Structure formats: structure tokens, C-alpha cells
Amino acid sequence: MTTTMAPADPTVGGRHGWRIVAALAITSTVGYGTLYYAYAVLLAPMAASLETSTTAVTGALTASVLAGALMAVPVGRWLDRHGGRALMTAGSITATALLVAWSQVQTIGQLYAVMIGIGITGAMVLYEPAFAVIVSWFTPDRRPTALLAVTIVAGFASTIFMPLTGYLTTHLGWRGALLTLAAVHGVVTAPLHALSIRKPPLARTISPSTRPDHALRRVVARAAMRDPRLWVLTAALIAHGAATSTIGVHLIGYLTSRGHPATFAATTAGLLGVLSVTGRLALTAARRRIPVTTTVAAVFVIQAVAVFAMPLAAGTRVGAVVTVTGFGLGFGIASLATPALLTDRYGTAAYATIAGRLAAPVTVAKATAPLGAAAVLHLDGGYTLLLGAVATCCVLAATGMLNRPGTRSSSPHADTSPEVSGSRR
């Protein structure tokens, strides 16, 4: 395998690289806050205004997430070929227009159409493209810190935008709230994407003879698709994604079923966002001495134990907080671990393509698992059965992470990407 050695250029992953990180941290926060987290706050007023059920309105969000999952594959291919600037800028402008259109919907059919569009544009502007841009800019020693910075800031998207959306809805109505959020999204995201994102210096200066072409990227991507480890990783992330999305949707209902007041249940569930940041910090600190797979598997096991303990402990406030804390530590860890695992195994030449193919089934699992969980709640056993299924998913995810990682893909020139700037550790 040939490795491209780059000069110690301070601009590669340097000053402008960190400006890109700052910009993506802001745009990811605003993007998730307006395109995703605001929906939970607007759900009830939209259902009342459209004279339909909350179930029907919830289905529009599921359709949005599924549309984003389908879009992940072509977006990954585009990012590997053309970079993120044009794609993310166009996605930001389109998403802003769709937020305005969302504020004007009059029927449930129109809501579904707009939300499908938002799902598609979300795949163009949220974590996956942001991570691809960062992977292209930073050397392996700086990359974890850059990814961590984006996920830490964006981890507070729900903390910022759910209360803000509630305030706006109270004073302006849900349509006025959306128009305000559209203005915030348009003013912040499109200019930052257009002005900040560039190709790395090495991508502009490397000689054509060493620049991998589209055919080479396809070779690298196909080699990854034939690697059993990728499918084991995908299965692990599907199981974990199903577990986290199920808890995220049904935790408040479970806590209230145990006799806790709705305010306490909502506040405790809100810990998940803050704890996801804690888990990401722990992963970044631990990876200097412990393999990423080992750390992630350990966190998944802690989550399984916490969920198994909920039927015994969550009846008290202290027990509820402790078990939710245990689960929350792994709530956002997969999003940070995945880029590290993929670049370590397959290099960066086809990173976005591979990541997009992995993200598609994982996102589908996240979108559909809460619906399946709602069906489980109607069976004998109710929440106890559901929690057992969630804990089992966490155990399966931990087992998949501990699958022997072996060595990175040996595809020819896997690392001779214009985005690779530095030797491998």
C-alpha cells in the first residue's frame, strides 16, 4: 500500500482548518435545532392546526428521516468527488426555503412533502457531510479533536432550540416560529458553508499522477463493501441506533408510567443530550490509550446494564436519574466513533462513499425502531419487554464492536487521496 507523505504545512488542518471546524460546529447546531429538534415542540400545535392526529404528524418526521437515509449514499459519492462546499451551500439554501414552505402547509399531504424535502437537504448539511469535510482536512492526530469540537457544540442543539422554539411558538404561533427559525437558518448556515468550506491545500497542489480518480475511489469502496468487518460494524450500529432512538422517543412515557410527574420525566430525559457530550469527551480521552472499539463496547455494556436496571430502580427519582445517566453516556458516542473506525480501516480516499453506505441502514433503523417499539408496548409485558429488547440491542452492539478489527483495508492506494495530509500512525 502506498502512503502519501505531505510536508508539514501548517495550513493543512491548520488555521483555516479550525475555522472550518468552528463554522461546521455552528451550522450543525443550527441545522439540527431547526430541521429536527424543533419538530417535537411543534408537533401538537401542528396537529391541532391541520386537524389531524399526532400520529399522522409524527409519521411525517419518520418519512423525513427515511428520505435522509436514502440520500446518504449519493451524497457520500458527491462528497468524495467534489467536496462539500457547493453541496452544503445548496443544501442550506434549499433547507431554508423548505422551512418557509413548512410554515405555510395547510394539509397533512403538504406536510409530508415538505418534510421529505427537509430530510433530503438534511443529508446534505448535517453530520455526515460535515464529518467528510473534516476528514479531508485533518491529519489522524488532529482529526479526533476536530470531530469532537463539532459534536460537542452540536450536542447542545436540543438544549438551545427546543426551548427557543417553545418560546417562539407561544408568542408567534407555530407558523411564525418556523418563519423565525427559517430566518436564523438562512442567515447563519448558507454564508458559513459558502465562505468557509474549501478543499484542503494538498488537494489543490498534489500532482495529477498521484491524485486518485473516480475509478480508484470505486475500487476502495468496493473493497470495503467486501470486507466482513464493515458489515459487522454496520450491524452493531444498527442495533445501537435502534436502541438509542427507542429510548429517546419512549423514555418520557416510561418514566411517567412509573409514577413520575411529567415535568420530572421531561427534565430527566433532557439529560440525554448533555450526557452525550460527556460520552464523546470520554471516548476522545480514552482513545489515546485504549482502542476505540474497546471503549465503545464498554460504554454499550454500561448502557445495557442501565436499561436492564430500569424496572428495578427507575421507580424512584434517584434511580431514574442514575439509570438514565448510565444510558446517556453512550447516547451520541457512535457518531464520533464511526469516522475514527472507518478512516482507520479504509483510509480517506473513499471515506464519504463508505460512510454514506453505512449511514443509510443505520438511519433507517433509527427512524423505524420507535414505531416498532410502540407496537411492542401493546403486548403483554409492555415497557418491561421493550426495555429488555433495548438492552439486548446494546449487548449485540457491544459484541459487534469487539469483533476483531484486524488491519486496515489493503486496497491499492487506499490512502493516496488528495485529502490525506500526513503519514499514518
C-alpha positions as CSV (number, residue, x, y, z in Angstrom):
1,M,0.0,0.0,0.0
2,T,1.3,3.4,-1.0
3,T,1.0,6.2,1.5
4,T,1.1,9.9,0.5
5,M,3.6,11.8,2.7
6,A,2.8,15.5,2.9
7,P,5.0,18.3,4.1
8,A,4.4,19.8,7.5
9,D,2.3,22.5,6.1
10,P,0.6,24.4,8.9
11,T,-2.3,25.3,6.7
12,V,-3.2,21.6,6.3
13,G,-5.6,21.1,9.1
14,G,-4.2,24.3,10.5
15,R,-5.6,27.8,10.8
16,H,-8.2,27.6,8.1
17,G,-9.0,24.0,9.0
18,W,-10.0,25.2,12.5
19,R,-12.1,28.0,11.0
20,I,-13.9,25.3,9.1
21,V,-14.5,23.3,12.3
22,A,-15.9,26.4,14.0
23,A,-18.2,27.1,11.1
24,L,-19.4,23.4,10.9
25,A,-20.0,23.4,14.7
26,I,-22.3,26.4,14.3
27,T,-24.1,25.2,11.2
28,S,-24.6,21.7,12.6
29,T,-26.1,23.1,15.8
30,V,-28.5,25.4,13.9
31,G,-29.3,22.7,11.3
32,Y,-30.2,20.0,13.9
33,G,-32.0,22.6,16.0
34,T,-34.3,23.9,13.2
35,L,-34.6,20.9,10.9
36,Y,-35.0,18.2,13.6
37,Y,-35.4,19.1,17.2
38,A,-37.9,21.9,16.6
39,Y,-40.4,19.2,15.3
40,A,-41.1,17.7,18.7
41,V,-42.1,21.2,20.1
42,L,-44.3,21.9,17.0
43,L,-45.9,18.5,16.8
44,A,-49.0,19.2,18.9
45,P,-49.8,22.7,17.6
46,M,-49.4,21.5,14.0
47,A,-51.7,18.5,14.6
48,A,-54.4,20.8,16.1
49,S,-54.0,23.4,13.2
50,L,-54.1,20.8,10.5
51,E,-57.0,18.9,12.2
52,T,-55.2,15.6,12.2
53,S,-53.7,13.2,14.8
54,T,-50.3,13.5,16.4
55,T,-49.6,10.0,15.0
56,A,-50.1,11.3,11.4
57,V,-47.9,14.3,12.1
58,T,-45.2,12.1,13.7
59,G,-45.2,10.0,10.6
60,A,-44.0,13.0,8.6
61,L,-40.9,13.1,10.7
62,T,-40.3,9.4,10.1
63,A,-40.7,10.0,6.4
64,S,-38.2,12.8,6.6
65,V,-35.6,10.7,8.4
66,L,-36.1,7.8,5.8
67,A,-35.6,10.3,2.9
68,G,-32.3,11.4,4.5
69,A,-31.2,7.8,4.8
70,L,-31.8,7.2,1.1
71,M,-30.0,10.4,0.2
72,A,-26.9,9.4,2.3
73,V,-25.4,7.2,-0.5
74,P,-25.4,9.7,-3.4
75,V,-24.3,12.4,-1.0
76,G,-21.3,10.3,0.0
77,R,-20.3,9.8,-3.6
78,W,-20.6,13.5,-4.3
79,L,-18.5,14.5,-1.3
80,D,-15.7,12.2,-2.4
81,R,-15.7,13.6,-5.9
82,H,-16.4,17.3,-5.4
83,G,-16.0,18.2,-1.7
84,G,-18.6,19.8,0.5
85,R,-18.8,23.5,-0.4
86,A,-21.3,23.5,-3.2
87,L,-23.4,20.7,-1.8
88,M,-23.7,22.1,1.7
89,T,-24.3,25.6,0.5
90,A,-27.1,24.5,-1.9
91,G,-28.5,22.3,0.9
92,S,-28.6,25.2,3.3
93,I,-30.4,27.5,0.9
94,T,-32.9,24.8,-0.1
95,A,-33.5,23.8,3.6
96,T,-34.2,27.5,4.4
97,A,-36.8,27.6,1.6
98,L,-38.4,24.4,2.9
99,L,-38.6,25.8,6.4
100,V,-40.6,28.7,4.9
101,A,-42.8,26.3,3.0
102,W,-43.3,24.2,6.1
103,S,-44.7,27.3,7.9
104,Q,-47.4,27.5,5.1
105,V,-48.6,23.9,4.9
106,Q,-52.4,23.5,5.0
107,T,-52.8,19.7,4.7
108,I,-51.1,16.7,6.0
109,G,-50.0,15.7,2.5
110,Q,-48.2,19.0,2.1
111,L,-46.5,18.5,5.4
112,Y,-45.2,15.1,4.3
113,A,-43.9,16.5,1.0
114,V,-42.1,19.3,2.8
115,M,-40.6,17.0,5.5
116,I,-39.3,14.6,2.8
117,G,-37.6,17.5,1.2
118,I,-36.1,18.6,4.6
119,G,-34.9,15.0,5.1
120,I,-33.1,15.1,1.8
121,T,-31.5,18.5,2.5
122,G,-30.6,17.4,6.0
123,A,-28.4,14.7,4.5
124,M,-26.6,17.4,2.6
125,V,-25.8,19.7,5.6
126,L,-25.7,17.8,8.9
127,Y,-23.2,15.4,10.5
128,E,-22.3,13.1,7.6
129,P,-21.1,15.8,5.1
130,A,-19.5,17.9,8.0
131,F,-17.5,14.8,9.1
132,A,-16.4,14.2,5.5
133,V,-15.1,17.7,5.2
134,I,-13.2,17.4,8.4
135,V,-11.7,14.1,7.5
136,S,-10.4,15.7,4.3
137,W,-8.7,18.5,6.1
138,F,-7.1,16.9,9.2
139,T,-4.2,14.5,9.8
140,P,-5.0,11.5,12.0
141,D,-3.5,13.1,15.1
142,R,-5.7,16.2,14.8
143,R,-8.8,14.7,13.4
144,P,-10.4,13.3,16.7
145,T,-10.2,16.8,18.3
146,A,-11.8,18.4,15.2
147,L,-14.6,15.9,15.1
148,L,-15.1,16.2,18.9
149,A,-15.4,20.0,18.7
150,V,-18.2,19.8,16.2
151,T,-20.1,17.1,18.1
152,I,-19.7,18.8,21.4
153,V,-21.2,22.1,20.2
154,A,-23.9,20.4,18.1
155,G,-24.8,18.2,21.1
156,F,-26.4,21.3,22.6
157,A,-28.8,21.8,19.7
158,S,-31.8,20.4,21.5
159,T,-30.9,22.3,24.7
160,I,-30.8,25.6,22.7
161,F,-33.5,25.2,20.1
162,M,-36.3,23.2,21.9
163,P,-36.8,26.0,24.5
164,L,-36.3,28.7,21.8
165,T,-39.0,27.0,19.6
166,G,-41.3,26.8,22.5
167,Y,-40.9,30.4,23.3
168,L,-41.4,31.4,19.7
169,T,-44.5,29.2,19.4
170,T,-46.0,30.7,22.5
171,H,-45.6,34.3,21.2
172,L,-45.8,33.9,17.4
173,G,-47.7,30.6,16.8
174,W,-46.1,27.6,15.2
175,R,-46.1,29.2,11.7
176,G,-44.4,32.4,13.0
177,A,-42.0,30.3,14.9
178,L,-41.0,28.4,11.7
179,L,-40.5,31.7,9.8
180,T,-38.2,32.9,12.5
181,L,-36.3,29.7,12.5
182,A,-36.0,29.9,8.7
183,A,-34.5,33.3,9.0
184,V,-32.0,32.1,11.6
185,H,-31.1,29.1,9.4
186,G,-30.7,31.1,6.3
187,V,-28.6,33.9,7.8
188,V,-26.3,31.5,9.6
189,T,-25.8,28.4,7.6
190,A,-25.6,29.3,3.9
191,P,-23.0,32.1,4.3
192,L,-20.8,29.9,6.6
193,H,-20.9,27.0,4.2
194,A,-20.2,29.2,1.2
195,L,-17.4,31.2,2.7
196,S,-15.7,28.8,5.0
197,I,-15.5,25.4,3.3
198,R,-12.7,24.9,0.8
199,K,-10.7,22.0,-0.5
200,P,-7.5,21.3,1.6
201,P,-4.3,22.9,0.2
202,L,-2.9,19.4,-0.6
203,A,-5.9,18.7,-2.7
204,R,-5.1,21.7,-4.9
205,T,-1.4,21.1,-5.2
206,I,-0.8,17.4,-5.4
207,S,0.3,16.2,-8.8
208,P,-2.3,14.6,-11.1
209,S,-0.3,11.4,-11.3
210,T,-0.9,10.8,-7.6
211,R,-4.4,12.1,-7.3
212,P,-6.9,9.2,-7.1
213,D,-9.5,9.3,-9.8
214,H,-13.1,8.2,-9.6
215,A,-12.2,4.7,-10.7
216,L,-9.7,4.3,-7.8
217,R,-12.3,5.5,-5.3
218,R,-14.7,2.9,-6.6
219,V,-12.0,0.2,-6.1
220,V,-11.5,1.3,-2.5
221,A,-15.3,1.5,-1.8
222,R,-15.8,-1.9,-3.4
223,A,-13.0,-3.4,-1.3
224,A,-14.7,-2.1,1.8
225,M,-18.1,-3.5,0.8
226,R,-16.4,-6.9,0.5
227,D,-14.9,-6.6,4.0
228,P,-17.0,-8.6,6.6
229,R,-15.8,-6.2,9.3
230,L,-17.8,-3.4,7.7
231,W,-21.0,-5.4,7.8
232,V,-20.4,-6.4,11.4
233,L,-19.8,-2.7,12.3
234,T,-23.0,-1.8,10.3
235,A,-25.0,-4.4,12.3
236,A,-23.6,-3.2,15.6
237,L,-24.5,0.4,14.7
238,I,-28.0,-0.6,13.5
239,A,-28.6,-2.3,16.8
240,H,-27.3,0.6,18.8
241,G,-29.2,3.2,16.7
242,A,-32.4,1.3,17.2
243,A,-31.8,1.3,21.0
244,T,-31.0,5.0,21.3
245,S,-33.8,6.2,19.1
246,T,-36.3,4.0,21.0
247,I,-35.2,5.3,24.4
248,G,-35.2,8.9,23.0
249,V,-38.8,8.6,21.9
250,H,-40.3,6.5,24.7
251,L,-38.3,7.4,27.8
252,I,-40.7,10.2,29.0
253,G,-43.6,7.8,28.6
254,Y,-41.9,5.1,30.6
255,L,-40.9,7.4,33.4
256,T,-44.5,8.8,33.7
257,S,-45.8,5.2,33.7
258,R,-43.6,4.7,36.8
259,G,-45.5,7.5,38.6
260,H,-43.1,10.4,38.0
261,P,-44.5,13.8,37.2
262,A,-44.3,14.8,33.5
263,T,-42.0,17.7,34.3
264,F,-39.5,15.5,36.1
265,A,-39.7,12.9,33.3
266,A,-39.0,15.5,30.6
267,T,-36.2,17.1,32.6
268,T,-34.6,13.7,33.2
269,A,-34.9,12.8,29.5
270,G,-33.3,16.1,28.7
271,L,-30.1,14.8,30.4
272,L,-29.5,12.6,27.4
273,G,-28.3,15.5,25.3
274,V,-25.8,16.7,27.9
275,L,-24.6,13.2,28.7
276,S,-24.0,12.5,25.0
277,V,-21.3,15.3,25.2
278,T,-19.8,13.6,28.3
279,G,-19.6,10.3,26.5
280,R,-17.8,11.9,23.5
281,L,-15.3,13.6,25.8
282,A,-14.6,10.2,27.5
283,L,-14.1,8.5,24.1
284,T,-11.6,11.1,22.9
285,A,-9.7,10.9,26.2
286,A,-9.7,7.1,26.3
287,R,-8.7,6.5,22.7
288,R,-5.1,7.7,23.4
289,R,-4.5,4.5,25.4
290,I,-7.4,2.2,24.7
291,P,-8.6,1.0,21.3
292,V,-11.8,2.8,20.1
293,T,-13.7,-0.4,19.7
294,T,-12.9,-1.5,23.3
295,T,-14.0,1.9,24.7
296,V,-17.2,2.0,22.7
297,A,-18.1,-1.6,23.6
298,A,-17.6,-0.8,27.3
299,V,-20.0,2.1,27.0
300,F,-22.6,0.0,25.2
301,V,-22.4,-2.6,28.0
302,I,-22.9,0.2,30.6
303,Q,-26.0,1.2,28.6
304,A,-27.3,-2.4,28.6
305,V,-26.8,-2.6,32.4
306,A,-28.6,0.7,32.9
307,V,-31.6,-0.3,30.9
308,F,-31.8,-3.8,32.5
309,A,-31.8,-1.9,35.9
310,M,-34.6,0.5,35.0
311,P,-37.5,-1.8,36.0
312,L,-35.9,-2.2,39.4
313,A,-34.5,1.3,40.0
314,A,-36.4,3.8,38.0
315,G,-39.4,3.9,40.3
316,T,-37.5,6.4,42.5
317,R,-36.2,9.7,41.3
318,V,-32.6,8.9,42.2
319,G,-32.9,5.5,40.5
320,A,-34.4,7.1,37.4
321,V,-31.6,9.7,37.2
322,V,-28.8,7.1,37.7
323,T,-30.1,4.7,35.1
324,V,-30.8,7.5,32.5
325,T,-27.2,8.8,33.2
326,G,-25.8,5.3,32.5
327,F,-27.6,5.1,29.2
328,G,-26.9,8.7,28.3
329,L,-23.2,8.2,28.3
330,G,-23.5,6.3,25.0
331,F,-26.2,8.4,23.5
332,G,-24.0,10.2,21.0
333,I,-20.8,8.1,21.1
334,A,-21.4,6.2,17.8
335,S,-21.4,9.4,15.7
336,L,-17.9,10.2,16.9
337,A,-16.6,6.7,16.8
338,T,-17.7,5.9,13.3
339,P,-15.3,8.3,11.4
340,A,-12.4,7.0,13.5
341,L,-13.2,3.4,12.7
342,L,-13.8,4.0,9.0
343,T,-10.6,6.1,8.4
344,D,-8.5,3.7,10.4
345,R,-9.7,0.6,8.4
346,Y,-10.2,2.1,4.9
347,G,-8.3,5.3,4.7
348,T,-9.8,8.5,3.4
349,A,-9.8,8.1,-0.4
350,A,-13.5,6.9,-0.4
351,Y,-14.4,7.9,3.2
352,A,-17.7,9.7,2.3
353,T,-18.9,7.0,0.0
354,I,-18.3,4.3,2.6
355,A,-19.8,6.4,5.4
356,G,-22.9,7.1,3.3
357,R,-23.5,3.4,2.6
358,L,-23.1,2.7,6.3
359,A,-25.3,5.6,7.4
360,A,-28.3,4.6,5.2
361,P,-29.3,1.4,7.0
362,V,-28.4,2.8,10.4
363,T,-30.6,5.8,9.8
364,V,-33.5,3.6,8.6
365,A,-33.2,1.7,11.9
366,K,-33.3,4.9,13.9
367,A,-36.4,6.0,12.0
368,T,-38.4,2.8,12.3
369,A,-37.4,1.4,15.7
370,P,-39.6,3.8,17.7
371,L,-42.6,2.7,15.6
372,G,-41.9,-0.9,16.3
373,A,-41.4,-0.1,19.9
374,A,-44.9,1.5,20.0
375,A,-46.3,-1.8,18.8
376,V,-44.4,-3.7,21.5
377,L,-46.0,-1.6,24.1
378,H,-49.4,-3.0,23.2
379,L,-48.2,-6.6,24.0
380,D,-48.2,-8.2,27.4
381,G,-45.2,-7.0,29.3
382,G,-45.3,-3.5,27.8
383,Y,-42.4,-1.4,28.9
384,T,-40.6,-4.4,30.6
385,L,-40.5,-6.2,27.3
386,L,-39.4,-3.1,25.4
387,L,-36.6,-2.4,27.9
388,G,-35.4,-5.9,27.6
389,A,-35.2,-5.6,23.8
390,V,-33.3,-2.3,24.1
391,A,-30.8,-3.8,26.5
392,T,-30.3,-6.8,24.2
393,C,-29.6,-4.4,21.3
394,C,-26.9,-2.7,23.3
395,V,-25.3,-6.1,24.1
396,L,-25.4,-7.1,20.5
397,A,-23.8,-3.7,19.5
398,A,-21.1,-4.2,22.1
399,T,-20.4,-7.7,20.7
400,G,-20.2,-6.3,17.2
401,M,-17.7,-3.7,18.3
402,L,-15.4,-6.3,19.9
403,N,-15.2,-8.2,16.6
404,R,-11.5,-8.5,15.8
405,P,-10.7,-5.3,13.9
406,G,-7.6,-6.7,12.1
407,T,-5.7,-4.4,9.8
408,R,-7.0,-1.7,7.6
409,S,-8.1,-2.4,4.0
410,S,-5.2,-3.2,1.8
411,S,-6.9,-1.8,-1.3
412,P,-4.3,-0.4,-3.7
413,H,-3.6,3.3,-3.0
414,A,-6.3,3.4,-0.3
415,D,-4.5,6.3,1.3
416,T,-3.4,8.1,-1.8
417,S,-6.3,10.5,-1.6
418,P,-5.9,14.2,-2.1
419,E,-7.5,14.6,1.3
420,V,-4.8,12.6,3.1
421,S,-2.3,15.1,4.5
422,G,0.3,13.4,6.6
423,S,1.7,9.9,7.4
424,R,-0.4,7.3,9.2
425,R,0.3,6.5,12.8
